[in-house]
Amino acid sequence: MGTPKLNTAFLVFGIVCFLSARAAAQAPSPTEQLEAISKLDWLIGNWKGEGWIEFRPGERRTFTQTEIVQRKAGGTVVTVEGHGITKNAGTNATVLDAFTVVSYDLRKKKYRWQSHTDKGHFTDTELTVGQRTFQWAVDAGNFGTMRYTMVLNDKGEWFEIGEVSRDGQPWRKFFEMTLTK
């Protein structure tokens, strides 16, 4: 009766070893992930500046903005902490308080933009990364599709615009900001 227990133990041990080896063989390479995320290294740092946002056509508000951009989790992700303040009736009001994680999915070979805001909004979308530029878009329901394009310009500034399009109509700019390190 001792033999079946021993055989079962060897069988379980063998299955565990097989599954562990298989999982290790499919594990993403941290080197590949680090290389992909390094395309955003120009963004790392503390940024501050100003911009404007148009909640309704003709109703523009100016704001000051800070962005803290860091590599985290061993450098495999980039975090972006954004905070914008505007004057409203003589007092400071928060326009944006957001936390974003940018990651790279090795299996799909795509960047992800996952953002949380103080208003309870969550965005999980693909991020298109170029040379010193990125862009992401989101379906905003009745507002249409909103897209944001950021460029590191020749002056070394973070220049970003937000645009909206309804039902395939031309893009209309509703947001612009310029930040410096």
OpenMM code with the backbone's topology and positions (N, CA, C; nanometers):
from openmm import Vec3, app, unit

residues = "MET GLY THR PRO LYS LEU ASN THR ALA PHE LEU VAL PHE GLY ILE VAL CYS PHE LEU SER ALA ARG ALA ALA ALA GLN ALA PRO SER PRO THR GLU GLN LEU GLU ALA ILE SER LYS LEU ASP TRP LEU ILE GLY ASN TRP LYS GLY GLU GLY TRP ILE GLU PHE ARG PRO GLY GLU ARG ARG THR PHE THR GLN THR GLU ILE VAL GLN ARG LYS ALA GLY GLY THR VAL VAL THR VAL GLU GLY HIS GLY ILE THR LYS ASN ALA GLY THR ASN ALA THR VAL LEU ASP ALA PHE THR VAL VAL SER TYR ASP LEU ARG LYS LYS LYS TYR ARG TRP GLN SER HIS THR ASP LYS GLY HIS PHE THR ASP THR GLU LEU THR VAL GLY GLN ARG THR PHE GLN TRP ALA VAL ASP ALA GLY ASN PHE GLY THR MET ARG TYR THR MET VAL LEU ASN ASP LYS GLY GLU TRP PHE GLU ILE GLY GLU VAL SER ARG ASP GLY GLN PRO TRP ARG LYS PHE PHE GLU MET THR LEU THR LYS".split()
positions = [
    Vec3(0.0821, -0.1207, 0.0000),
    Vec3(0.0000, 0.0000, 0.0000),
    Vec3(0.0853, 0.1254, 0.0000),
    Vec3(0.2122, 0.1169, 0.0390),
    Vec3(0.2991, 0.2336, 0.0373),
    Vec3(0.3369, 0.2750, -0.1032),
    Vec3(0.3377, 0.1852, -0.1974),
    Vec3(0.3786, 0.2148, -0.3347),
    Vec3(0.2830, 0.3092, -0.4060),
    Vec3(0.1484, 0.2927, -0.4003),
    Vec3(0.0598, 0.3865, -0.4697),
    Vec3(0.0762, 0.5308, -0.4199),
    Vec3(0.0972, 0.5501, -0.2880),
    Vec3(0.1166, 0.6860, -0.2359),
    Vec3(0.2452, 0.7458, -0.2910),
    Vec3(0.3498, 0.6645, -0.3000),
    Vec3(0.4768, 0.7102, -0.3523),
    Vec3(0.4624, 0.7455, -0.4999),
    Vec3(0.3938, 0.6637, -0.5766),
    Vec3(0.3719, 0.6910, -0.7184),
    Vec3(0.2892, 0.8183, -0.7377),
    Vec3(0.1901, 0.8368, -0.6538),
    Vec3(0.1071, 0.9580, -0.6615),
    Vec3(0.1906, 1.0815, -0.6308),
    Vec3(0.2779, 1.0706, -0.5322),
    Vec3(0.3645, 1.1840, -0.4965),
    Vec3(0.4564, 1.2191, -0.6129),
    Vec3(0.5149, 1.1165, -0.6782),
    Vec3(0.6009, 1.1416, -0.7945),
    Vec3(0.5221, 1.2016, -0.9100),
    Vec3(0.3990, 1.1550, -0.9290),
    Vec3(0.3146, 1.2074, -1.0361),
    Vec3(0.2832, 1.3555, -1.0122),
    Vec3(0.2445, 1.3887, -0.8893),
    Vec3(0.2145, 1.5284, -0.8545),
    Vec3(0.3401, 1.6146, -0.8707),
    Vec3(0.4547, 1.5632, -0.8235),
    Vec3(0.5809, 1.6364, -0.8363),
    Vec3(0.6142, 1.6598, -0.9841),
    Vec3(0.5943, 1.5601, -1.0653),
    Vec3(0.6212, 1.5710, -1.2089),
    Vec3(0.5321, 1.6731, -1.2754),
    Vec3(0.4037, 1.6750, -1.2404),
    Vec3(0.3101, 1.7726, -1.2974),
    Vec3(0.3493, 1.9143, -1.2564),
    Vec3(0.3841, 1.9332, -1.1300),
    Vec3(0.4259, 2.0646, -1.0812),
    Vec3(0.5505, 2.1119, -1.1559),
    Vec3(0.6485, 2.0234, -1.1738),
    Vec3(0.7708, 2.0600, -1.2463),
    Vec3(0.7391, 2.0969, -1.3912),
    Vec3(0.6523, 2.0194, -1.4563),
    Vec3(0.6147, 2.0463, -1.5956),
    Vec3(0.5468, 2.1820, -1.6084),
    Vec3(0.4485, 2.2076, -1.5205),
    Vec3(0.3764, 2.3349, -1.5271),
    Vec3(0.4675, 2.4527, -1.4964),
    Vec3(0.5592, 2.4367, -1.4014),
    Vec3(0.6533, 2.5443, -1.3682),
    Vec3(0.7451, 2.5743, -1.4856),
    Vec3(0.7955, 2.4705, -1.5511),
    Vec3(0.8844, 2.4895, -1.6664),
    Vec3(0.8086, 2.5549, -1.7815),
    Vec3(0.6848, 2.5145, -1.8014),
    Vec3(0.6047, 2.5718, -1.9095),
    Vec3(0.5755, 2.7198, -1.8829),
    Vec3(0.5406, 2.7539, -1.7580),
    Vec3(0.5137, 2.8933, -1.7228),
    Vec3(0.6387, 2.9787, -1.7398),
    Vec3(0.7544, 2.9243, -1.7014),
    Vec3(0.8796, 2.9985, -1.7165),
    Vec3(0.9116, 3.0220, -1.8633),
    Vec3(0.8827, 2.9250, -1.9478),
    Vec3(0.9106, 2.9382, -2.0909),
    Vec3(0.8214, 3.0443, -2.1551),
    Vec3(0.7008, 3.0673, -2.1022),
    Vec3(0.6078, 3.1641, -2.1584),
    Vec3(0.6164, 3.3008, -2.0916),
    Vec3(0.6958, 3.3102, -1.9861),
    Vec3(0.7054, 3.4369, -1.9136),
    Vec3(0.7666, 3.5440, -2.0029),
    Vec3(0.7133, 3.6659, -1.9957),
    Vec3(0.7693, 3.7731, -2.0772),
    Vec3(0.9110, 3.8064, -2.0327),
    Vec3(0.9896, 3.8557, -2.1242),
    Vec3(1.1264, 3.8943, -2.0953),
    Vec3(1.1286, 4.0343, -2.0358),
    Vec3(1.1817, 4.0487, -1.9151),
    Vec3(1.1886, 4.1838, -1.8574),
    Vec3(1.2727, 4.2770, -1.9447),
    Vec3(1.3715, 4.2230, -2.0148),
    Vec3(1.4550, 4.3058, -2.1012),
    Vec3(1.3726, 4.3679, -2.2130),
    Vec3(1.2875, 4.2895, -2.2768),
    Vec3(1.2021, 4.3422, -2.3840),
    Vec3(1.1080, 4.4502, -2.3307),
    Vec3(1.0521, 4.4244, -2.2128),
    Vec3(0.9587, 4.5200, -2.1544),
    Vec3(1.0307, 4.6502, -2.1178),
    Vec3(1.1502, 4.6383, -2.0613),
    Vec3(1.2279, 4.7570, -2.0265),
    Vec3(1.2645, 4.8376, -2.1509),
    Vec3(1.2989, 4.7685, -2.2588),
    Vec3(1.3320, 4.8376, -2.3840),
    Vec3(1.2100, 4.9133, -2.4383),
    Vec3(1.0943, 4.8496, -2.4342),
    Vec3(0.9727, 4.9148, -2.4842),
    Vec3(0.9393, 5.0379, -2.4005),
    Vec3(0.9432, 5.0249, -2.2687),
    Vec3(0.9100, 5.1375, -2.1805),
    Vec3(1.0139, 5.2489, -2.1906),
    Vec3(1.1383, 5.2135, -2.2215),
    Vec3(1.2434, 5.3162, -2.2314),
    Vec3(1.2150, 5.4185, -2.3411),
    Vec3(1.1241, 5.3864, -2.4336),
    Vec3(1.0861, 5.4832, -2.5374),
    Vec3(1.0149, 5.6048, -2.4775),
    Vec3(0.9766, 5.5947, -2.3500),
    Vec3(0.9104, 5.7061, -2.2815),
    Vec3(1.0028, 5.7761, -2.1811),
    Vec3(1.1315, 5.7424, -2.1815),
    Vec3(1.2242, 5.8014, -2.0843),
    Vec3(1.2324, 5.9532, -2.0938),
    Vec3(1.2121, 6.0105, -2.2113),
    Vec3(1.2164, 6.1558, -2.2288),
    Vec3(1.1064, 6.2252, -2.1491),
    Vec3(1.0062, 6.1486, -2.1078),
    Vec3(0.8937, 6.2036, -2.0342),
    Vec3(0.9188, 6.2086, -1.8831),
    Vec3(1.0153, 6.1307, -1.8358),
    Vec3(1.0410, 6.1187, -1.6921),
    Vec3(1.0835, 6.2539, -1.6340),
    Vec3(1.0208, 6.2918, -1.5234),
    Vec3(1.0568, 6.4160, -1.4554),
    Vec3(0.9360, 6.4866, -1.3976),
    Vec3(0.9592, 6.6033, -1.3410),
    Vec3(0.8538, 6.6874, -1.2835),
    Vec3(0.8269, 6.8024, -1.3793),
    Vec3(0.7018, 6.8166, -1.4198),
    Vec3(0.6604, 6.9144, -1.5191),
    Vec3(0.5613, 7.0126, -1.4572),
    Vec3(0.5652, 7.1363, -1.5069),
    Vec3(0.4698, 7.2366, -1.4596),
    Vec3(0.4444, 7.3359, -1.5720),
    Vec3(0.3205, 7.3839, -1.5788),
    Vec3(0.2886, 7.4829, -1.6812),
    Vec3(0.1431, 7.5239, -1.6758),
    Vec3(0.0947, 7.5722, -1.7902),
    Vec3(-0.0416, 7.6233, -1.7983),
    Vec3(-0.1118, 7.5704, -1.9213),
    Vec3(-0.2419, 7.5876, -1.9206),
    Vec3(-0.3201, 7.5470, -2.0359),
    Vec3(-0.4609, 7.6016, -2.0273),
    Vec3(-0.5437, 7.5566, -2.1195),
    Vec3(-0.6848, 7.5946, -2.1185),
    Vec3(-0.7695, 7.4733, -2.1563),
    Vec3(-0.8926, 7.4753, -2.1096),
    Vec3(-0.9890, 7.3710, -2.1436),
    Vec3(-1.1222, 7.4382, -2.1718),
    Vec3(-1.1923, 7.3861, -2.2687),
    Vec3(-1.3216, 7.4400, -2.3080),
    Vec3(-1.4285, 7.3355, -2.2746),
    Vec3(-1.5056, 7.3621, -2.1706),
    Vec3(-1.6105, 7.2680, -2.1306),
    Vec3(-1.7271, 7.2717, -2.2290),
    Vec3(-1.7568, 7.3916, -2.2799),
    Vec3(-1.8574, 7.4126, -2.3851),
    Vec3(-1.7968, 7.5113, -2.4833),
    Vec3(-1.8341, 7.5055, -2.6119),
    Vec3(-1.7794, 7.6029, -2.7073),
    Vec3(-1.7965, 7.7458, -2.6553),
    Vec3(-1.6858, 7.8181, -2.6521),
    Vec3(-1.6880, 7.9567, -2.6057),
    Vec3(-1.6729, 7.9717, -2.4555),
    Vec3(-1.6677, 7.8635, -2.3800),
    Vec3(-1.6553, 7.8686, -2.2338),
    Vec3(-1.5213, 7.8081, -2.1930),
    Vec3(-1.4162, 7.8865, -2.2058),
    Vec3(-1.2797, 7.8420, -2.1819),
    Vec3(-1.2329, 7.8801, -2.0419),
    Vec3(-1.1618, 7.7877, -1.9775),
    Vec3(-1.1003, 7.8159, -1.8475),
    Vec3(-0.9515, 7.7865, -1.8568),
    Vec3(-0.8722, 7.8745, -1.7982),
    Vec3(-0.7284, 7.8501, -1.7925),
    Vec3(-0.6970, 7.7754, -1.6627),
    Vec3(-0.5858, 7.7046, -1.6629),
    Vec3(-0.5469, 7.6277, -1.5453),
    Vec3(-0.3951, 7.6177, -1.5382),
    Vec3(-0.3452, 7.5858, -1.4191),
    Vec3(-0.2048, 7.5494, -1.4015),
    Vec3(-0.2010, 7.3988, -1.3799),
    Vec3(-0.0965, 7.3375, -1.4296),
    Vec3(-0.0885, 7.1914, -1.4288),
    Vec3(0.0491, 7.1461, -1.3824),
    Vec3(0.0519, 7.0391, -1.3037),
    Vec3(0.1765, 6.9701, -1.2711),
    Vec3(0.1612, 6.8241, -1.3118),
    Vec3(0.2707, 6.7658, -1.3548),
    Vec3(0.2753, 6.6244, -1.3907),
    Vec3(0.4046, 6.5671, -1.3334),
    Vec3(0.3927, 6.4609, -1.2562),
    Vec3(0.5089, 6.3900, -1.2038),
    Vec3(0.5128, 6.2555, -1.2744),
    Vec3(0.6192, 6.2327, -1.3507),
    Vec3(0.6306, 6.1121, -1.4328),
    Vec3(0.7509, 6.0322, -1.3842),
    Vec3(0.7272, 5.9061, -1.3497),
    Vec3(0.8325, 5.8187, -1.2961),
    Vec3(0.8234, 5.6785, -1.3548),
    Vec3(0.9375, 5.6097, -1.3548),
    Vec3(0.9370, 5.4665, -1.3860),
    Vec3(0.9212, 5.3939, -1.2536),
    Vec3(0.8398, 5.2890, -1.2533),
    Vec3(0.8123, 5.2102, -1.1323),
    Vec3(0.8199, 5.0615, -1.1650),
    Vec3(0.8045, 4.9795, -1.0616),
    Vec3(0.8037, 4.8332, -1.0751),
    Vec3(0.9278, 4.7850, -1.1504),
    Vec3(1.0440, 4.8277, -1.1009),
    Vec3(1.1682, 4.7874, -1.1639),
    Vec3(1.1896, 4.8503, -1.3000),
    Vec3(1.1177, 4.9579, -1.3281),
    Vec3(1.1304, 5.0273, -1.4560),
    Vec3(1.0407, 4.9723, -1.5646),
    Vec3(0.9516, 4.8786, -1.5309),
    Vec3(0.8667, 4.8146, -1.6321),
    Vec3(0.7399, 4.8919, -1.6639),
    Vec3(0.7061, 4.9930, -1.5833),
    Vec3(0.5904, 5.0781, -1.6100),
    Vec3(0.6293, 5.2234, -1.5856),
    Vec3(0.5495, 5.3131, -1.6415),
    Vec3(0.5648, 5.4566, -1.6178),
    Vec3(0.4369, 5.5042, -1.5508),
    Vec3(0.4520, 5.5818, -1.4433),
    Vec3(0.3350, 5.6405, -1.3780),
    Vec3(0.3333, 5.7909, -1.4049),
    Vec3(0.2125, 5.8431, -1.4193),
    Vec3(0.1934, 5.9857, -1.4441),
    Vec3(0.0910, 6.0355, -1.3430),
    Vec3(0.1338, 6.1293, -1.2579),
    Vec3(0.0430, 6.1907, -1.1608),
    Vec3(0.0186, 6.3346, -1.2049),
    Vec3(-0.1051, 6.3613, -1.2456),
    Vec3(-0.1382, 6.4942, -1.2950),
    Vec3(-0.2332, 6.5670, -1.2022),
    Vec3(-0.2072, 6.6970, -1.1859),
    Vec3(-0.2939, 6.7783, -1.1002),
    Vec3(-0.3081, 6.9165, -1.1642),
    Vec3(-0.4334, 6.9536, -1.1944),
    Vec3(-0.4611, 7.0831, -1.2544),
    Vec3(-0.5534, 7.1649, -1.1679),
    Vec3(-0.5239, 7.2954, -1.1581),
    Vec3(-0.6030, 7.3858, -1.0748),
    Vec3(-0.6426, 7.5077, -1.1582),
    Vec3(-0.7669, 7.5525, -1.1413),
    Vec3(-0.8156, 7.6732, -1.2076),
    Vec3(-0.8773, 7.7653, -1.1029),
    Vec3(-0.8837, 7.8917, -1.1361),
    Vec3(-0.9527, 7.9888, -1.0492),
    Vec3(-1.1013, 7.9818, -1.0820),
    Vec3(-1.1824, 7.9645, -0.9797),
    Vec3(-1.3268, 7.9585, -0.9968),
    Vec3(-1.3898, 8.0440, -0.8873),
    Vec3(-1.4500, 8.1541, -0.9264),
    Vec3(-1.5130, 8.2473, -0.8312),
    Vec3(-1.4122, 8.2923, -0.7253),
    Vec3(-1.2858, 8.3166, -0.7685),
    Vec3(-1.1842, 8.3679, -0.6774),
    Vec3(-1.1134, 8.2630, -0.5938),
    Vec3(-1.1550, 8.1372, -0.6013),
    Vec3(-1.0873, 8.0310, -0.5255),
    Vec3(-1.0311, 7.9271, -0.6226),
    Vec3(-0.9322, 7.8544, -0.5748),
    Vec3(-0.8743, 7.7486, -0.6567),
    Vec3(-0.9675, 7.6283, -0.6610),
    Vec3(-0.9887, 7.5757, -0.7796),
    Vec3(-1.0716, 7.4564, -0.7973),
    Vec3(-0.9923, 7.3539, -0.8782),
    Vec3(-1.0043, 7.2290, -0.8396),
    Vec3(-0.9344, 7.1230, -0.9102),
    Vec3(-1.0023, 7.0956, -1.0436),
    Vec3(-0.9239, 7.1005, -1.1512),
    Vec3(-0.9720, 7.0665, -1.2841),
    Vec3(-0.9452, 6.9190, -1.3102),
    Vec3(-0.8290, 6.8732, -1.2623),
    Vec3(-0.7898, 6.7346, -1.2859),
    Vec3(-0.7031, 6.6854, -1.1722),
    Vec3(-0.7326, 6.5671, -1.1242),
    Vec3(-0.6487, 6.4961, -1.0296),
    Vec3(-0.6486, 6.3523, -1.0797),
    Vec3(-0.5391, 6.3119, -1.1457),
    Vec3(-0.5376, 6.1819, -1.2141),
    Vec3(-0.4108, 6.1047, -1.1847),
    Vec3(-0.4239, 5.9744, -1.1894),
    Vec3(-0.3099, 5.8837, -1.1757),
    Vec3(-0.3173, 5.7842, -1.2904),
    Vec3(-0.2088, 5.7746, -1.3647),
    Vec3(-0.2057, 5.6896, -1.4837),
    Vec3(-0.0893, 5.5932, -1.4762),
    Vec3(-0.1126, 5.4727, -1.5258),
    Vec3(-0.0062, 5.3733, -1.5410),
    Vec3(0.0057, 5.3414, -1.6894),
    Vec3(0.1261, 5.3573, -1.7415),
    Vec3(0.1554, 5.3205, -1.8799),
    Vec3(0.2356, 5.1913, -1.8756),
    Vec3(0.1882, 5.0928, -1.9485),
    Vec3(0.2570, 4.9632, -1.9510),
    Vec3(0.2705, 4.9164, -2.0949),
    Vec3(0.3473, 4.8092, -2.1110),
    Vec3(0.3663, 4.7505, -2.2436),
    Vec3(0.3318, 4.6028, -2.2357),
    Vec3(0.2356, 4.5609, -2.3170),
    Vec3(0.1913, 4.4216, -2.3219),
    Vec3(0.2774, 4.3493, -2.4249),
    Vec3(0.3684, 4.2650, -2.3769),
    Vec3(0.4602, 4.1950, -2.4669),
    Vec3(0.3888, 4.0987, -2.5608),
    Vec3(0.2846, 4.0366, -2.5124),
    Vec3(0.2139, 3.9389, -2.5967),
    Vec3(0.1427, 4.0079, -2.7135),
    Vec3(0.0809, 4.1234, -2.6862),
    Vec3(0.0082, 4.1960, -2.7909),
    Vec3(0.0951, 4.2996, -2.8618),
    Vec3(0.2140, 4.3265, -2.8063),
    Vec3(0.3062, 4.4262, -2.8624),
    Vec3(0.2399, 4.5640, -2.8706),
    Vec3(0.1717, 4.6001, -2.7605),
    Vec3(0.1009, 4.7287, -2.7559),
    Vec3(0.1203, 4.7941, -2.6189),
    Vec3(0.1187, 4.9269, -2.6205),
    Vec3(0.1224, 5.0045, -2.4970),
    Vec3(-0.0198, 5.0213, -2.4455),
    Vec3(-0.0351, 5.0287, -2.3127),
    Vec3(-0.1648, 5.0523, -2.2483),
    Vec3(-0.1570, 5.1814, -2.1684),
    Vec3(-0.2666, 5.2551, -2.1678),
    Vec3(-0.2842, 5.3780, -2.0901),
    Vec3(-0.4020, 5.3531, -1.9978),
    Vec3(-0.3753, 5.3399, -1.8677),
    Vec3(-0.4813, 5.3139, -1.7700),
    Vec3(-0.4802, 5.4277, -1.6691),
    Vec3(-0.5871, 5.5065, -1.6729),
    Vec3(-0.5924, 5.6294, -1.5950),
    Vec3(-0.7141, 5.6314, -1.5022),
    Vec3(-0.6930, 5.6848, -1.3831),
    Vec3(-0.7990, 5.7021, -1.2831),
    Vec3(-0.8048, 5.8497, -1.2466),
    Vec3(-0.9260, 5.9057, -1.2355),
    Vec3(-0.9395, 6.0466, -1.1983),
    Vec3(-1.0191, 6.0621, -1.0696),
    Vec3(-1.0092, 6.1825, -1.0143),
    Vec3(-1.0824, 6.2152, -0.8920),
    Vec3(-1.2340, 6.2155, -0.9133),
    Vec3(-1.2781, 6.2221, -1.0365),
    Vec3(-1.4219, 6.2200, -1.0671),
    Vec3(-1.4747, 6.0773, -1.0824),
    Vec3(-1.3872, 5.9787, -1.0610),
    Vec3(-1.4286, 5.8393, -1.0704),
    Vec3(-1.4180, 5.7809, -1.2102),
    Vec3(-1.3599, 5.8549, -1.3026),
    Vec3(-1.3455, 5.8048, -1.4396),
    Vec3(-1.2258, 5.7104, -1.4484),
    Vec3(-1.2408, 5.6059, -1.5268),
    Vec3(-1.1332, 5.5109, -1.5531),
    Vec3(-1.1202, 5.4939, -1.7037),
    Vec3(-0.9997, 5.5081, -1.7528),
    Vec3(-0.9725, 5.4892, -1.8953),
    Vec3(-0.8725, 5.3770, -1.9100),
    Vec3(-0.9029, 5.2835, -1.9953),
    Vec3(-0.8109, 5.1749, -2.0298),
    Vec3(-0.8110, 5.1657, -2.1809),
    Vec3(-0.7046, 5.2161, -2.2420),
    Vec3(-0.7002, 5.2230, -2.3877),
    Vec3(-0.5587, 5.1995, -2.4380),
    Vec3(-0.5477, 5.1823, -2.5669),
    Vec3(-0.4173, 5.1650, -2.6295),
    Vec3(-0.3500, 5.3009, -2.6416),
    Vec3(-0.2203, 5.3020, -2.6202),
    Vec3(-0.1397, 5.4228, -2.6333),
    Vec3(-0.0471, 5.4028, -2.7531),
    Vec3(-0.0487, 5.4981, -2.8450),
    Vec3(0.0426, 5.4928, -2.9585),
    Vec3(0.1645, 5.5770, -2.9239),
    Vec3(0.2818, 5.5137, -2.9237),
    Vec3(0.4053, 5.5810, -2.8852),
    Vec3(0.4928, 5.5997, -3.0079),
    Vec3(0.5366, 5.7236, -3.0294),
    Vec3(0.6293, 5.7545, -3.1376),
    Vec3(0.7586, 5.8083, -3.0801),
    Vec3(0.8361, 5.8744, -3.1644),
    Vec3(0.9600, 5.9354, -3.1189),
    Vec3(0.9264, 6.0687, -3.0528),
    Vec3(0.9328, 6.0724, -2.9196),
    Vec3(0.9017, 6.1922, -2.8411),
    Vec3(0.7583, 6.2405, -2.8612),
    Vec3(0.6682, 6.1448, -2.8749),
    Vec3(0.5266, 6.1761, -2.8891),
    Vec3(0.4431, 6.0555, -2.8468),
    Vec3(0.3203, 6.0817, -2.8063),
    Vec3(0.2245, 5.9729, -2.7851),
    Vec3(0.0838, 6.0239, -2.8074),
    Vec3(-0.0083, 5.9287, -2.8291),
    Vec3(-0.1485, 5.9646, -2.8521),
    Vec3(-0.2367, 5.8523, -2.7997),
    Vec3(-0.3498, 5.8915, -2.7410),
    Vec3(-0.4507, 5.7950, -2.6983),
    Vec3(-0.5877, 5.8551, -2.7210),
    Vec3(-0.6869, 5.7671, -2.7346),
    Vec3(-0.8245, 5.8123, -2.7594),
    Vec3(-0.9201, 5.7285, -2.6769),
    Vec3(-1.0386, 5.7850, -2.6540),
    Vec3(-1.1398, 5.7159, -2.5747),
    Vec3(-1.2778, 5.7564, -2.6251),
    Vec3(-1.3686, 5.6610, -2.6232),
    Vec3(-1.5084, 5.6885, -2.6571),
    Vec3(-1.5712, 5.7582, -2.5374),
    Vec3(-1.6207, 5.8792, -2.5557),
    Vec3(-1.6771, 5.9582, -2.4471),
    Vec3(-1.8292, 5.9672, -2.4567),
    Vec3(-1.8919, 5.8619, -2.5058),
    Vec3(-2.0381, 5.8560, -2.5107),
    Vec3(-2.0985, 5.9647, -2.5972),
    Vec3(-2.1893, 6.0431, -2.5392),
    Vec3(-2.2593, 6.1488, -2.6133),
    Vec3(-2.1673, 6.2586, -2.6652),
    Vec3(-2.0490, 6.2728, -2.6041),
    Vec3(-1.9549, 6.3754, -2.6481),
    Vec3(-1.8843, 6.3345, -2.7772),
    Vec3(-1.8753, 6.2062, -2.8036),
    Vec3(-1.8040, 6.1558, -2.9205),
    Vec3(-1.6750, 6.0884, -2.8797),
    Vec3(-1.5784, 6.0907, -2.9672),
    Vec3(-1.4466, 6.0342, -2.9385),
    Vec3(-1.3527, 6.1476, -2.9019),
    Vec3(-1.2833, 6.1314, -2.7907),
    Vec3(-1.1835, 6.2289, -2.7485),
    Vec3(-1.0462, 6.1677, -2.7693),
    Vec3(-0.9542, 6.2464, -2.8245),
    Vec3(-0.8165, 6.1989, -2.8380),
    Vec3(-0.7219, 6.3054, -2.7854),
    Vec3(-0.6125, 6.2586, -2.7291),
    Vec3(-0.5097, 6.3458, -2.6732),
    Vec3(-0.3786, 6.3149, -2.7429),
    Vec3(-0.3107, 6.4202, -2.7878),
    Vec3(-0.1825, 6.4058, -2.8553),
    Vec3(-0.0797, 6.4891, -2.7807),
    Vec3(0.0304, 6.4245, -2.7408),
    Vec3(0.1371, 6.4915, -2.6677),
    Vec3(0.2652, 6.4835, -2.7491),
    Vec3(0.3370, 6.5953, -2.7545),
    Vec3(0.4633, 6.6035, -2.8279),
    Vec3(0.5660, 6.6741, -2.7406),
    Vec3(0.6869, 6.6234, -2.7387),
    Vec3(0.7975, 6.6980, -2.6791),
    Vec3(0.8507, 6.7866, -2.7913),
    Vec3(0.8239, 6.9182, -2.7824),
    Vec3(0.8586, 7.0077, -2.8928),
    Vec3(1.0079, 7.0423, -2.8935),
    Vec3(1.0493, 7.1230, -2.9908),
    Vec3(1.1905, 7.1594, -3.0079),
    Vec3(1.2459, 7.2381, -2.8892),
    Vec3(1.1600, 7.3008, -2.8113),
    Vec3(1.2035, 7.3755, -2.6929),
    Vec3(1.2166, 7.2853, -2.5705),
    Vec3(1.1844, 7.1552, -2.5854),
    Vec3(1.1888, 7.0627, -2.4720),
    Vec3(1.0644, 7.0717, -2.3858),
    Vec3(0.9565, 7.1274, -2.4398),
    Vec3(0.8310, 7.1426, -2.3661),
    Vec3(0.7368, 7.0266, -2.3967),
    Vec3(0.6573, 6.9917, -2.2970),
    Vec3(0.5485, 6.8957, -2.3131),
    Vec3(0.4326, 6.9773, -2.3688),
    Vec3(0.3984, 6.9568, -2.4956),
    Vec3(0.2876, 7.0273, -2.5581),
    Vec3(0.1799, 6.9247, -2.5890),
    Vec3(0.0601, 6.9490, -2.5364),
    Vec3(-0.0484, 6.8509, -2.5516),
    Vec3(-0.1771, 6.9202, -2.5936),
    Vec3(-0.2503, 6.8531, -2.6817),
    Vec3(-0.3832, 6.9014, -2.7190),
    Vec3(-0.4837, 6.7884, -2.6999),
    Vec3(-0.6067, 6.8279, -2.6735),
    Vec3(-0.7188, 6.7351, -2.6688),
    Vec3(-0.8191, 6.7769, -2.7750),
    Vec3(-0.8714, 6.6778, -2.8472),
    Vec3(-0.9679, 6.7053, -2.9530),
    Vec3(-1.0867, 6.6116, -2.9385),
    Vec3(-1.2003, 6.6543, -2.9934),
    Vec3(-1.3208, 6.5724, -2.9886),
    Vec3(-1.3821, 6.5661, -3.1280),
    Vec3(-1.4402, 6.4516, -3.1595),
    Vec3(-1.5097, 6.4342, -3.2875),
    Vec3(-1.6363, 6.3542, -3.2611),
    Vec3(-1.7463, 6.4028, -3.3152),
    Vec3(-1.8748, 6.3325, -3.3040),
    Vec3(-1.9114, 6.2720, -3.4379),
    Vec3(-1.9450, 6.1468, -3.4369),
    Vec3(-1.9957, 6.0798, -3.5573),
    Vec3(-1.9086, 6.1025, -3.6807),
    Vec3(-1.7773, 6.0976, -3.6639),
    Vec3(-1.6875, 6.1126, -3.7771),
    Vec3(-1.6692, 6.2551, -3.8265),
    Vec3(-1.7216, 6.3534, -3.7539),
    Vec3(-1.7073, 6.4942, -3.7923),
    Vec3(-1.5619, 6.5377, -3.7728),
    Vec3(-1.5229, 6.6523, -3.8295),
    Vec3(-1.3856, 6.7010, -3.8106),
    Vec3(-1.3527, 6.7179, -3.6619),
    Vec3(-1.2249, 6.7003, -3.6295),
    Vec3(-1.1788, 6.7140, -3.4913),
    Vec3(-1.1846, 6.8605, -3.4498),
    Vec3(-1.2322, 6.8852, -3.3260),
    Vec3(-1.2385, 7.0199, -3.2685),
    Vec3(-1.1545, 7.0219, -3.1414),
    Vec3(-1.0587, 7.1145, -3.1348),
    Vec3(-0.9724, 7.1238, -3.0170),
    Vec3(-1.0503, 7.1830, -2.8999),
    Vec3(-1.0410, 7.1151, -2.7838),
    Vec3(-1.1066, 7.1653, -2.6620),
    Vec3(-1.0094, 7.1800, -2.5467),
    Vec3(-0.8813, 7.1469, -2.5695),
    Vec3(-0.7838, 7.1437, -2.4609),
    Vec3(-0.6457, 7.1680, -2.5189),
    Vec3(-0.5653, 7.2463, -2.4453),
    Vec3(-0.4253, 7.2659, -2.4823),
    Vec3(-0.3453, 7.2998, -2.3586),
    Vec3(-0.2240, 7.2436, -2.3480),
    Vec3(-0.1356, 7.2820, -2.2379),
    Vec3(0.0097, 7.2691, -2.2797),
    Vec3(0.0929, 7.3504, -2.2150),
    Vec3(0.2367, 7.3493, -2.2370),
    Vec3(0.3046, 7.3441, -2.1013),
    Vec3(0.3920, 7.2434, -2.0822),
    Vec3(0.4599, 7.2229, -1.9558),
    Vec3(0.6120, 7.2220, -1.9777),
    Vec3(0.6867, 7.2627, -1.8750),
    Vec3(0.8324, 7.2559, -1.8790),
    Vec3(0.8827, 7.1808, -1.7553),
    Vec3(1.0026, 7.1247, -1.7678),
    Vec3(1.0651, 7.0543, -1.6532),
    Vec3(1.1262, 7.1554, -1.5610),
] * unit.nanometer
topology = app.Topology()
chain = topology.addChain("A")
for resn in residues:
    res = topology.addResidue(resn, chain)
    for name in ("N", "CA", "C"):
        topology.addAtom(name, app.Element.getBySymbol(name[0]), res)
